[in-house]
């Protein structure tokens, strides 16, 4: 089962999270999400546990646990819609799409003063 873990203190490392979840059973992977531009931790990540019952017990017990003054949020990860791709943006499908991003006419960021 894939588990989503949020509100993580930035000083926690993947090994710290692994050790915490291993108290409930085997952990097959831990992945902290990093900012692509800065390489800094974003404060959330994913843990995978092969045994669903152990994973459910870990979710139940660890959700709301306070670590370094922060209550972490632990839930079962949900599959992303569209196979994990964001709407718009570049696509390698035939006839893909292109998003203009922040360069659109009008609105608050139109460049006028």
Backbone atoms as SQL, in Angstrom:
CREATE TABLE atoms (id INTEGER PRIMARY KEY, chain TEXT, resi INTEGER, resn TEXT, atom TEXT, x REAL, y REAL, z REAL);
INSERT INTO atoms VALUES
  (1, 'A', 1, 'UNK', 'N', 0.849, -1.182, 0.000),
  (2, 'A', 1, 'UNK', 'CA', 0.000, 0.000, 0.000),
  (3, 'A', 1, 'UNK', 'C', 0.889, 1.237, 0.000),
  (4, 'A', 2, 'UNK', 'N', 0.487, 2.214, -0.786),
  (5, 'A', 2, 'UNK', 'CA', 1.220, 3.474, -0.834),
  (6, 'A', 2, 'UNK', 'C', 0.570, 4.444, 0.154),
  (7, 'A', 3, 'UNK', 'N', 1.415, 5.069, 0.983),
  (8, 'A', 3, 'UNK', 'CA', 0.951, 5.951, 2.060),
  (9, 'A', 3, 'UNK', 'C', 1.484, 7.354, 1.806),
  (10, 'A', 4, 'UNK', 'N', 0.606, 8.343, 1.945),
  (11, 'A', 4, 'UNK', 'CA', 0.972, 9.748, 1.804),
  (12, 'A', 4, 'UNK', 'C', 1.239, 10.306, 3.193),
  (13, 'A', 5, 'UNK', 'N', 2.385, 10.973, 3.353),
  (14, 'A', 5, 'UNK', 'CA', 2.760, 11.550, 4.645),
  (15, 'A', 5, 'UNK', 'C', 3.035, 13.039, 4.430),
  (16, 'A', 6, 'UNK', 'N', 2.310, 13.905, 5.152),
  (17, 'A', 6, 'UNK', 'CA', 2.434, 15.354, 4.967),
  (18, 'A', 6, 'UNK', 'C', 2.719, 16.049, 6.287),
  (19, 'A', 7, 'UNK', 'N', 3.012, 17.343, 6.189),
  (20, 'A', 7, 'UNK', 'CA', 3.349, 18.188, 7.337),
  (21, 'A', 7, 'UNK', 'C', 4.597, 17.686, 8.049),
  (22, 'A', 8, 'UNK', 'N', 5.536, 17.174, 7.254),
  (23, 'A', 8, 'UNK', 'CA', 6.777, 16.657, 7.825),
  (24, 'A', 8, 'UNK', 'C', 7.733, 17.798, 8.155),
  (25, 'A', 9, 'UNK', 'N', 8.383, 17.742, 9.312),
  (26, 'A', 9, 'UNK', 'CA', 9.427, 18.717, 9.607),
  (27, 'A', 9, 'UNK', 'C', 10.550, 18.585, 8.571),
  (28, 'A', 10, 'UNK', 'N', 11.090, 19.698, 8.132),
  (29, 'A', 10, 'UNK', 'CA', 12.087, 19.684, 7.066),
  (30, 'A', 10, 'UNK', 'C', 13.384, 18.992, 7.459),
  (31, 'A', 11, 'UNK', 'N', 13.666, 18.884, 8.765),
  (32, 'A', 11, 'UNK', 'CA', 14.909, 18.238, 9.173),
  (33, 'A', 11, 'UNK', 'C', 14.825, 16.715, 9.174),
  (34, 'A', 12, 'UNK', 'N', 13.638, 16.145, 8.970),
  (35, 'A', 12, 'UNK', 'CA', 13.514, 14.687, 8.899),
  (36, 'A', 12, 'UNK', 'C', 14.121, 14.176, 7.600),
  (37, 'A', 13, 'UNK', 'N', 14.787, 13.040, 7.681),
  (38, 'A', 13, 'UNK', 'CA', 15.371, 12.386, 6.519),
  (39, 'A', 13, 'UNK', 'C', 14.569, 11.127, 6.203),
  (40, 'A', 14, 'UNK', 'N', 14.775, 10.585, 5.005),
  (41, 'A', 14, 'UNK', 'CA', 14.067, 9.368, 4.608),
  (42, 'A', 14, 'UNK', 'C', 14.302, 8.242, 5.605),
  (43, 'A', 15, 'UNK', 'N', 15.508, 8.134, 6.132),
  (44, 'A', 15, 'UNK', 'CA', 15.826, 7.089, 7.093),
  (45, 'A', 15, 'UNK', 'C', 15.000, 7.218, 8.373),
  (46, 'A', 16, 'UNK', 'N', 14.769, 8.459, 8.834),
  (47, 'A', 16, 'UNK', 'CA', 13.947, 8.687, 10.028),
  (48, 'A', 16, 'UNK', 'C', 12.524, 8.183, 9.803),
  (49, 'A', 17, 'UNK', 'N', 12.001, 8.466, 8.633),
  (50, 'A', 17, 'UNK', 'CA', 10.629, 8.056, 8.311),
  (51, 'A', 17, 'UNK', 'C', 10.558, 6.541, 8.181),
  (52, 'A', 18, 'UNK', 'N', 11.553, 5.963, 7.531),
  (53, 'A', 18, 'UNK', 'CA', 11.596, 4.499, 7.382),
  (54, 'A', 18, 'UNK', 'C', 11.571, 3.826, 8.757),
  (55, 'A', 19, 'UNK', 'N', 12.418, 4.298, 9.664),
  (56, 'A', 19, 'UNK', 'CA', 12.487, 3.701, 11.008),
  (57, 'A', 19, 'UNK', 'C', 11.147, 3.798, 11.735),
  (58, 'A', 20, 'UNK', 'N', 10.469, 4.926, 11.589),
  (59, 'A', 20, 'UNK', 'CA', 9.169, 5.114, 12.240),
  (60, 'A', 20, 'UNK', 'C', 8.147, 4.117, 11.706),
  (61, 'A', 21, 'UNK', 'N', 8.090, 3.950, 10.389),
  (62, 'A', 21, 'UNK', 'CA', 7.107, 3.042, 9.791),
  (63, 'A', 21, 'UNK', 'C', 7.486, 1.582, 9.962),
  (64, 'A', 22, 'UNK', 'N', 8.777, 1.281, 10.073),
  (65, 'A', 22, 'UNK', 'CA', 9.205, -0.112, 10.248),
  (66, 'A', 22, 'UNK', 'C', 8.759, -0.694, 11.582),
  (67, 'A', 23, 'UNK', 'N', 8.363, 0.161, 12.515),
  (68, 'A', 23, 'UNK', 'CA', 7.804, -0.345, 13.771),
  (69, 'A', 23, 'UNK', 'C', 6.487, -1.079, 13.521),
  (70, 'A', 24, 'UNK', 'N', 5.889, -0.878, 12.352),
  (71, 'A', 24, 'UNK', 'CA', 4.604, -1.496, 12.004),
  (72, 'A', 24, 'UNK', 'C', 4.748, -2.612, 10.986),
  (73, 'A', 25, 'UNK', 'N', 5.935, -2.792, 10.424),
  (74, 'A', 25, 'UNK', 'CA', 6.146, -3.856, 9.449),
  (75, 'A', 25, 'UNK', 'C', 7.160, -3.457, 8.400),
  (76, 'A', 26, 'UNK', 'N', 7.248, -4.286, 7.380),
  (77, 'A', 26, 'UNK', 'CA', 8.223, -4.065, 6.306),
  (78, 'A', 26, 'UNK', 'C', 7.883, -2.818, 5.502),
  (79, 'A', 27, 'UNK', 'N', 8.917, -2.033, 5.215),
  (80, 'A', 27, 'UNK', 'CA', 8.778, -0.843, 4.376),
  (81, 'A', 27, 'UNK', 'C', 9.558, -1.109, 3.098),
  (82, 'A', 28, 'UNK', 'N', 8.887, -1.043, 1.946),
  (83, 'A', 28, 'UNK', 'CA', 9.591, -1.317, 0.692),
  (84, 'A', 28, 'UNK', 'C', 10.236, -0.065, 0.109),
  (85, 'A', 29, 'UNK', 'N', 9.674, 1.132, 0.395),
  (86, 'A', 29, 'UNK', 'CA', 10.314, 2.359, -0.098),
  (87, 'A', 29, 'UNK', 'C', 9.829, 3.578, 0.673),
  (88, 'A', 30, 'UNK', 'N', 10.680, 4.592, 0.691),
  (89, 'A', 30, 'UNK', 'CA', 10.356, 5.900, 1.266),
  (90, 'A', 30, 'UNK', 'C', 10.857, 6.935, 0.273),
  (91, 'A', 31, 'UNK', 'N', 10.028, 7.904, -0.050),
  (92, 'A', 31, 'UNK', 'CA', 10.416, 8.950, -0.999),
  (93, 'A', 31, 'UNK', 'C', 9.921, 10.302, -0.493),
  (94, 'A', 32, 'UNK', 'N', 10.861, 11.188, -0.155),
  (95, 'A', 32, 'UNK', 'CA', 10.517, 12.564, 0.199),
  (96, 'A', 32, 'UNK', 'C', 10.499, 13.375, -1.094),
  (97, 'A', 33, 'UNK', 'N', 9.499, 14.207, -1.249),
  (98, 'A', 33, 'UNK', 'CA', 9.375, 15.020, -2.450),
  (99, 'A', 33, 'UNK', 'C', 10.218, 16.281, -2.304),
  (100, 'A', 34, 'UNK', 'N', 11.015, 16.561, -3.338),
  (101, 'A', 34, 'UNK', 'CA', 11.908, 17.716, -3.347),
  (102, 'A', 34, 'UNK', 'C', 11.441, 18.738, -4.372),
  (103, 'A', 35, 'UNK', 'N', 11.700, 20.005, -4.088),
  (104, 'A', 35, 'UNK', 'CA', 11.419, 21.069, -5.034),
  (105, 'A', 35, 'UNK', 'C', 12.389, 20.924, -6.209),
  (106, 'A', 36, 'UNK', 'N', 11.867, 20.940, -7.424),
  (107, 'A', 36, 'UNK', 'CA', 12.716, 20.735, -8.601),
  (108, 'A', 36, 'UNK', 'C', 13.746, 21.834, -8.789),
  (109, 'A', 37, 'UNK', 'N', 13.410, 23.054, -8.422),
  (110, 'A', 37, 'UNK', 'CA', 14.330, 24.174, -8.629),
  (111, 'A', 37, 'UNK', 'C', 15.382, 24.299, -7.536),
  (112, 'A', 38, 'UNK', 'N', 14.971, 24.132, -6.275),
  (113, 'A', 38, 'UNK', 'CA', 15.899, 24.368, -5.162),
  (114, 'A', 38, 'UNK', 'C', 16.502, 23.088, -4.595),
  (115, 'A', 39, 'UNK', 'N', 15.844, 21.953, -4.819),
  (116, 'A', 39, 'UNK', 'CA', 16.312, 20.694, -4.249),
  (117, 'A', 39, 'UNK', 'C', 15.961, 20.529, -2.785),
  (118, 'A', 40, 'UNK', 'N', 15.218, 21.484, -2.237),
  (119, 'A', 40, 'UNK', 'CA', 14.814, 21.416, -0.823),
  (120, 'A', 40, 'UNK', 'C', 13.577, 20.536, -0.665),
  (121, 'A', 41, 'UNK', 'N', 13.449, 19.968, 0.518),
  (122, 'A', 41, 'UNK', 'CA', 12.287, 19.136, 0.825),
  (123, 'A', 41, 'UNK', 'C', 11.025, 19.999, 0.840),
  (124, 'A', 42, 'UNK', 'N', 9.922, 19.416, 0.351),
  (125, 'A', 42, 'UNK', 'CA', 8.652, 20.140, 0.307),
  (126, 'A', 42, 'UNK', 'C', 7.783, 19.860, 1.534),
  (127, 'A', 43, 'UNK', 'N', 8.204, 18.956, 2.405),
  (128, 'A', 43, 'UNK', 'CA', 7.448, 18.688, 3.624),
  (129, 'A', 43, 'UNK', 'C', 6.450, 17.552, 3.495),
  (130, 'A', 44, 'UNK', 'N', 6.530, 16.787, 2.396),
  (131, 'A', 44, 'UNK', 'CA', 5.672, 15.615, 2.276),
  (132, 'A', 44, 'UNK', 'C', 6.386, 14.536, 1.483),
  (133, 'A', 45, 'UNK', 'N', 5.828, 13.335, 1.531),
  (134, 'A', 45, 'UNK', 'CA', 6.442, 12.226, 0.816),
  (135, 'A', 45, 'UNK', 'C', 5.541, 11.007, 0.831),
  (136, 'A', 46, 'UNK', 'N', 6.120, 9.888, 0.422),
  (137, 'A', 46, 'UNK', 'CA', 5.362, 8.642, 0.295),
  (138, 'A', 46, 'UNK', 'C', 6.141, 7.490, 0.909),
  (139, 'A', 47, 'UNK', 'N', 5.405, 6.581, 1.525),
  (140, 'A', 47, 'UNK', 'CA', 5.961, 5.361, 2.091),
  (141, 'A', 47, 'UNK', 'C', 5.188, 4.212, 1.467),
  (142, 'A', 48, 'UNK', 'N', 5.899, 3.163, 1.067),
  (143, 'A', 48, 'UNK', 'CA', 5.217, 1.977, 0.548),
  (144, 'A', 48, 'UNK', 'C', 5.472, 0.803, 1.476),
  (145, 'A', 49, 'UNK', 'N', 4.363, 0.142, 1.838),
  (146, 'A', 49, 'UNK', 'CA', 4.424, -1.048, 2.684),
  (147, 'A', 49, 'UNK', 'C', 3.693, -2.167, 1.959),
  (148, 'A', 50, 'UNK', 'N', 4.325, -3.347, 1.799),
  (149, 'A', 50, 'UNK', 'CA', 3.696, -4.427, 1.040),
  (150, 'A', 50, 'UNK', 'C', 2.494, -5.067, 1.733),
  (151, 'A', 51, 'UNK', 'N', 2.432, -5.032, 3.042),
  (152, 'A', 51, 'UNK', 'CA', 1.323, -5.643, 3.789),
  (153, 'A', 51, 'UNK', 'C', 0.273, -4.583, 4.104),
  (154, 'A', 52, 'UNK', 'N', -0.913, -4.702, 3.511),
  (155, 'A', 52, 'UNK', 'CA', -1.972, -3.703, 3.685),
  (156, 'A', 52, 'UNK', 'C', -2.430, -3.560, 5.129),
  (157, 'A', 53, 'UNK', 'N', -2.490, -4.658, 5.873),
  (158, 'A', 53, 'UNK', 'CA', -2.941, -4.581, 7.267),
  (159, 'A', 53, 'UNK', 'C', -1.929, -3.806, 8.120),
  (160, 'A', 54, 'UNK', 'N', -0.656, -4.058, 7.903),
  (161, 'A', 54, 'UNK', 'CA', 0.374, -3.315, 8.637),
  (162, 'A', 54, 'UNK', 'C', 0.340, -1.840, 8.248),
  (163, 'A', 55, 'UNK', 'N', 0.114, -1.569, 6.968),
  (164, 'A', 55, 'UNK', 'CA', 0.046, -0.184, 6.489),
  (165, 'A', 55, 'UNK', 'C', -1.143, 0.535, 7.122),
  (166, 'A', 56, 'UNK', 'N', -2.287, -0.122, 7.188),
  (167, 'A', 56, 'UNK', 'CA', -3.479, 0.499, 7.785),
  (168, 'A', 56, 'UNK', 'C', -3.257, 0.803, 9.263),
  (169, 'A', 57, 'UNK', 'N', -2.574, -0.096, 9.963),
  (170, 'A', 57, 'UNK', 'CA', -2.270, 0.123, 11.384),
  (171, 'A', 57, 'UNK', 'C', -1.316, 1.308, 11.546),
  (172, 'A', 58, 'UNK', 'N', -0.321, 1.412, 10.662),
  (173, 'A', 58, 'UNK', 'CA', 0.624, 2.530, 10.710),
  (174, 'A', 58, 'UNK', 'C', -0.111, 3.851, 10.460),
  (175, 'A', 59, 'UNK', 'N', -1.006, 3.863, 9.474),
  (176, 'A', 59, 'UNK', 'CA', -1.787, 5.076, 9.173),
  (177, 'A', 59, 'UNK', 'C', -2.608, 5.483, 10.391),
  (178, 'A', 60, 'UNK', 'N', -3.288, 4.515, 10.974),
  (179, 'A', 60, 'UNK', 'CA', -4.148, 4.777, 12.134),
  (180, 'A', 60, 'UNK', 'C', -3.355, 5.336, 13.320),
  (181, 'A', 61, 'UNK', 'N', -2.207, 4.740, 13.596),
  (182, 'A', 61, 'UNK', 'CA', -1.419, 5.130, 14.765),
  (183, 'A', 61, 'UNK', 'C', -0.585, 6.391, 14.551),
  (184, 'A', 62, 'UNK', 'N', -0.090, 6.609, 13.330),
  (185, 'A', 62, 'UNK', 'CA', 0.840, 7.708, 13.098),
  (186, 'A', 62, 'UNK', 'C', 0.169, 9.011, 12.664),
  (187, 'A', 63, 'UNK', 'N', -1.061, 8.936, 12.163),
  (188, 'A', 63, 'UNK', 'CA', -1.752, 10.161, 11.754),
  (189, 'A', 63, 'UNK', 'C', -1.958, 11.068, 12.971),
  (190, 'A', 64, 'UNK', 'N', -1.439, 12.274, 12.901),
  (191, 'A', 64, 'UNK', 'CA', -1.552, 13.226, 14.010),
  (192, 'A', 64, 'UNK', 'C', -0.394, 13.172, 14.991),
  (193, 'A', 65, 'UNK', 'N', 0.543, 12.232, 14.778),
  (194, 'A', 65, 'UNK', 'CA', 1.705, 12.129, 15.655),
  (195, 'A', 65, 'UNK', 'C', 2.508, 13.417, 15.583),
  (196, 'A', 66, 'UNK', 'N', 2.912, 13.925, 16.738),
  (197, 'A', 66, 'UNK', 'CA', 3.696, 15.159, 16.775),
  (198, 'A', 66, 'UNK', 'C', 5.180, 14.834, 16.715),
  (199, 'A', 67, 'UNK', 'N', 5.851, 15.408, 15.709),
  (200, 'A', 67, 'UNK', 'CA', 7.292, 15.234, 15.535),
  (201, 'A', 67, 'UNK', 'C', 7.918, 16.616, 15.415),
  (202, 'A', 68, 'UNK', 'N', 8.849, 16.938, 16.286),
  (203, 'A', 68, 'UNK', 'CA', 9.497, 18.250, 16.309),
  (204, 'A', 68, 'UNK', 'C', 8.461, 19.375, 16.310),
  (205, 'A', 69, 'UNK', 'N', 7.397, 19.195, 17.081),
  (206, 'A', 69, 'UNK', 'CA', 6.381, 20.237, 17.228),
  (207, 'A', 69, 'UNK', 'C', 5.355, 20.311, 16.100),
  (208, 'A', 70, 'UNK', 'N', 5.403, 19.386, 15.148),
  (209, 'A', 70, 'UNK', 'CA', 4.441, 19.388, 14.037),
  (210, 'A', 70, 'UNK', 'C', 3.654, 18.088, 14.040),
  (211, 'A', 71, 'UNK', 'N', 2.339, 18.200, 13.921),
  (212, 'A', 71, 'UNK', 'CA', 1.490, 17.014, 13.810),
  (213, 'A', 71, 'UNK', 'C', 1.487, 16.565, 12.355),
  (214, 'A', 72, 'UNK', 'N', 2.003, 15.355, 12.095),
  (215, 'A', 72, 'UNK', 'CA', 2.056, 14.871, 10.722),
  (216, 'A', 72, 'UNK', 'C', 0.701, 14.321, 10.299),
  (217, 'A', 73, 'UNK', 'N', 0.440, 14.361, 9.004),
  (218, 'A', 73, 'UNK', 'CA', -0.788, 13.803, 8.432),
  (219, 'A', 73, 'UNK', 'C', -0.400, 12.553, 7.651),
  (220, 'A', 74, 'UNK', 'N', -1.061, 11.437, 7.957),
  (221, 'A', 74, 'UNK', 'CA', -0.750, 10.157, 7.320),
  (222, 'A', 74, 'UNK', 'C', -2.045, 9.561, 6.789),
  (223, 'A', 75, 'UNK', 'N', -2.104, 9.356, 5.469),
  (224, 'A', 75, 'UNK', 'CA', -3.295, 8.792, 4.838),
  (225, 'A', 75, 'UNK', 'C', -2.883, 7.830, 3.733),
  (226, 'A', 76, 'UNK', 'N', -3.842, 7.039, 3.278),
  (227, 'A', 76, 'UNK', 'CA', -3.572, 6.185, 2.124),
  (228, 'A', 76, 'UNK', 'C', -3.454, 7.084, 0.901),
  (229, 'A', 77, 'UNK', 'N', -2.421, 6.878, 0.107),
  (230, 'A', 77, 'UNK', 'CA', -2.219, 7.691, -1.096),
  (231, 'A', 77, 'UNK', 'C', -3.296, 7.351, -2.117),
  (232, 'A', 78, 'UNK', 'N', -3.743, 8.378, -2.818),
  (233, 'A', 78, 'UNK', 'CA', -4.734, 8.186, -3.873),
  (234, 'A', 78, 'UNK', 'C', -4.034, 8.234, -5.215),
  (235, 'A', 79, 'UNK', 'N', -4.517, 7.432, -6.145),
  (236, 'A', 79, 'UNK', 'CA', -3.958, 7.455, -7.493),
  (237, 'A', 79, 'UNK', 'C', -4.296, 8.779, -8.154),
  (238, 'A', 80, 'UNK', 'N', -3.344, 9.326, -8.892),
  (239, 'A', 80, 'UNK', 'CA', -3.587, 10.578, -9.616),
  (240, 'A', 80, 'UNK', 'C', -4.472, 10.305, -10.821),
  (241, 'A', 81, 'UNK', 'N', -5.416, 11.203, -11.103),
  (242, 'A', 81, 'UNK', 'CA', -6.205, 11.039, -12.322),
  (243, 'A', 81, 'UNK', 'C', -5.323, 11.257, -13.546),
  (244, 'A', 82, 'UNK', 'N', -5.733, 10.800, -14.697),
  (245, 'A', 82, 'UNK', 'CA', -4.993, 10.939, -15.963),
  (246, 'A', 82, 'UNK', 'C', -3.639, 10.247, -15.915),
  (247, 'A', 83, 'UNK', 'N', -3.516, 9.192, -15.148),
  (248, 'A', 83, 'UNK', 'CA', -2.252, 8.471, -15.084),
  (249, 'A', 83, 'UNK', 'C', -1.128, 9.276, -14.472),
  (250, 'A', 84, 'UNK', 'N', -1.454, 10.288, -13.648),
  (251, 'A', 84, 'UNK', 'CA', -0.438, 11.078, -12.984),
  (252, 'A', 84, 'UNK', 'C', -0.019, 12.314, -13.744),
  (253, 'A', 85, 'UNK', 'N', -0.571, 12.516, -14.945),
  (254, 'A', 85, 'UNK', 'CA', -0.217, 13.706, -15.723),
  (255, 'A', 85, 'UNK', 'C', -1.124, 14.854, -15.347),
  (256, 'A', 86, 'UNK', 'N', -0.556, 16.035, -15.309),
  (257, 'A', 86, 'UNK', 'CA', -1.342, 17.230, -15.034),
  (258, 'A', 86, 'UNK', 'C', -2.062, 17.654, -16.296),
  (259, 'A', 87, 'UNK', 'N', -3.242, 18.263, -16.153),
  (260, 'A', 87, 'UNK', 'CA', -3.926, 18.751, -17.351),
  (261, 'A', 87, 'UNK', 'C', -3.131, 19.887, -17.978),
  (262, 'A', 88, 'UNK', 'N', -3.202, 19.993, -19.280),
  (263, 'A', 88, 'UNK', 'CA', -2.448, 21.036, -19.982),
  (264, 'A', 88, 'UNK', 'C', -0.990, 20.670, -20.026),
  (265, 'A', 89, 'UNK', 'N', -0.152, 21.639, -20.280),
  (266, 'A', 89, 'UNK', 'CA', 1.283, 21.391, -20.335),
  (267, 'A', 89, 'UNK', 'C', 1.657, 20.555, -21.544),
  (268, 'A', 90, 'UNK', 'N', 2.880, 20.118, -21.571),
  (269, 'A', 90, 'UNK', 'CA', 3.362, 19.311, -22.687),
  (270, 'A', 90, 'UNK', 'C', 2.901, 17.875, -22.525),
  (271, 'A', 91, 'UNK', 'N', 2.699, 17.216, -23.626),
  (272, 'A', 91, 'UNK', 'CA', 2.294, 15.825, -23.610),
  (273, 'A', 91, 'UNK', 'C', 2.980, 15.116, -24.759),
  (274, 'A', 92, 'UNK', 'N', 3.315, 13.844, -24.584),
  (275, 'A', 92, 'UNK', 'CA', 3.921, 13.111, -25.679),
  (276, 'A', 92, 'UNK', 'C', 2.901, 12.251, -26.412),
  (277, 'A', 93, 'UNK', 'N', 1.622, 12.443, -26.086),
  (278, 'A', 93, 'UNK', 'CA', 0.565, 11.754, -26.819),
  (279, 'A', 93, 'UNK', 'C', 0.446, 12.376, -28.205),
  (280, 'A', 94, 'UNK', 'N', -0.082, 11.656, -29.134),
  (281, 'A', 94, 'UNK', 'CA', -0.320, 12.224, -30.464),
  (282, 'A', 94, 'UNK', 'C', -1.296, 13.381, -30.329),
  (283, 'A', 95, 'UNK', 'N', -0.963, 14.489, -30.956),
  (284, 'A', 95, 'UNK', 'CA', -1.845, 15.657, -30.861),
  (285, 'A', 95, 'UNK', 'C', -1.826, 16.270, -29.485),
  (286, 'A', 96, 'UNK', 'N', -0.725, 16.156, -28.753),
  (287, 'A', 96, 'UNK', 'CA', -0.605, 16.650, -27.376),
  (288, 'A', 96, 'UNK', 'C', -1.060, 18.087, -27.206),
  (289, 'A', 97, 'UNK', 'N', -0.829, 18.623, -26.052),
  (290, 'A', 97, 'UNK', 'CA', -1.310, 19.969, -25.770),
  (291, 'A', 97, 'UNK', 'C', -0.171, 20.847, -25.282),
  (292, 'A', 98, 'UNK', 'N', -0.404, 22.132, -25.303),
  (293, 'A', 98, 'UNK', 'CA', 0.574, 23.100, -24.828),
  (294, 'A', 98, 'UNK', 'C', -0.154, 24.112, -23.983),
  (295, 'A', 99, 'UNK', 'N', 0.377, 24.399, -22.802),
  (296, 'A', 99, 'UNK', 'CA', -0.236, 25.372, -21.908),
  (297, 'A', 99, 'UNK', 'C', 0.544, 26.672, -21.975),
  (298, 'A', 100, 'UNK', 'N', -0.157, 27.795, -21.977),
  (299, 'A', 100, 'UNK', 'CA', 0.488, 29.101, -22.027),
  (300, 'A', 100, 'UNK', 'C', 1.136, 29.467, -20.700),
  (301, 'A', 101, 'UNK', 'N', 0.818, 28.761, -19.643),
  (302, 'A', 101, 'UNK', 'CA', 1.382, 29.092, -18.334),
  (303, 'A', 101, 'UNK', 'C', 0.885, 30.440, -17.863),
  (304, 'A', 102, 'UNK', 'N', 1.766, 31.280, -17.315),
  (305, 'A', 102, 'UNK', 'CA', 1.370, 32.558, -16.743),
  (306, 'A', 102, 'UNK', 'C', 1.321, 33.697, -17.745),
  (307, 'A', 103, 'UNK', 'N', 1.560, 33.452, -19.010),
  (308, 'A', 103, 'UNK', 'CA', 1.605, 34.522, -19.996),
  (309, 'A', 103, 'UNK', 'C', 0.265, 34.617, -20.717),
  (310, 'A', 104, 'UNK', 'N', -0.702, 35.205, -20.048),
  (311, 'A', 104, 'UNK', 'CA', -2.034, 35.369, -20.626),
  (312, 'A', 104, 'UNK', 'C', -2.435, 36.822, -20.549),
  (313, 'A', 105, 'UNK', 'N', -3.260, 37.242, -21.479),
  (314, 'A', 105, 'UNK', 'CA', -3.705, 38.633, -21.500),
  (315, 'A', 105, 'UNK', 'C', -4.653, 38.914, -20.339),
  (316, 'A', 106, 'UNK', 'N', -4.670, 40.170, -19.924),
  (317, 'A', 106, 'UNK', 'CA', -5.629, 40.613, -18.911),
  (318, 'A', 106, 'UNK', 'C', -5.290, 40.104, -17.527),
  (319, 'A', 107, 'UNK', 'N', -6.185, 40.366, -16.617),
  (320, 'A', 107, 'UNK', 'CA', -6.020, 39.886, -15.260),
  (321, 'A', 107, 'UNK', 'C', -5.018, 40.702, -14.465),
  (322, 'A', 108, 'UNK', 'N', -4.803, 40.318, -13.271),
  (323, 'A', 108, 'UNK', 'CA', -3.958, 41.038, -12.341),
  (324, 'A', 108, 'UNK', 'C', -2.504, 41.100, -12.800),
  (325, 'A', 109, 'UNK', 'N', -2.018, 40.068, -13.445),
  (326, 'A', 109, 'UNK', 'CA', -0.604, 40.025, -13.829),
  (327, 'A', 109, 'UNK', 'C', -0.392, 40.415, -15.280),
  (328, 'A', 110, 'UNK', 'N', -1.177, 41.327, -15.802),
  (329, 'A', 110, 'UNK', 'CA', -1.092, 41.655, -17.230),
  (330, 'A', 110, 'UNK', 'C', 0.059, 42.598, -17.551),
  (331, 'A', 111, 'UNK', 'N', 0.736, 43.094, -16.541),
  (332, 'A', 111, 'UNK', 'CA', 1.882, 43.955, -16.778),
  (333, 'A', 111, 'UNK', 'C', 1.548, 45.432, -16.747),
  (334, 'A', 112, 'UNK', 'N', 0.291, 45.782, -16.612),
  (335, 'A', 112, 'UNK', 'CA', -0.061, 47.202, -16.536),
  (336, 'A', 112, 'UNK', 'C', 0.067, 47.707, -15.100),
  (337, 'A', 113, 'UNK', 'N', 0.292, 49.001, -14.955),
  (338, 'A', 113, 'UNK', 'CA', 0.474, 49.574, -13.621),
  (339, 'A', 113, 'UNK', 'C', -0.688, 50.441, -13.232);
